Amino acid sequence: RQLGEQARQRTQALRLSNGLSVNAGIPSDLLFASGSGLDPHISPQAARLQIGRVAQARHLPVDQVEALVEQYIEPSQLGFLGEQRVNVLLLNIGLDGLK
């Protein structure tokens, strides 16, 4: 019950902060924390969803942020283990370099 309520609250907050419609899908990795809460990776879908907000907050063109997100997508391990991912720490360092 508590987990469901947290997911609903996060969904509302994500929709509001990213200007999403009520029908827009939200990647599950944005709704639920990793076991440790310290995972530096998010899915490419989660990174793409936030491009507009990040570009606005950093006063950068959307296409620059979009290109950097695509650049920082890491493949699955050995080409078949796990999912593609974006290392948020490395992406933020790359974004800092654009200023």
Secondary structure, 3 states (H helix, E strand, C coil): CHHHHHHHHHHHHHHHHHCCCCCCCCCHHHHCCCCCCCCCEECHHHHHHCHHHHHHHHCCCHHHHHHHHHHCEECCECCCECCCEEEHHHHHHHHHHCC
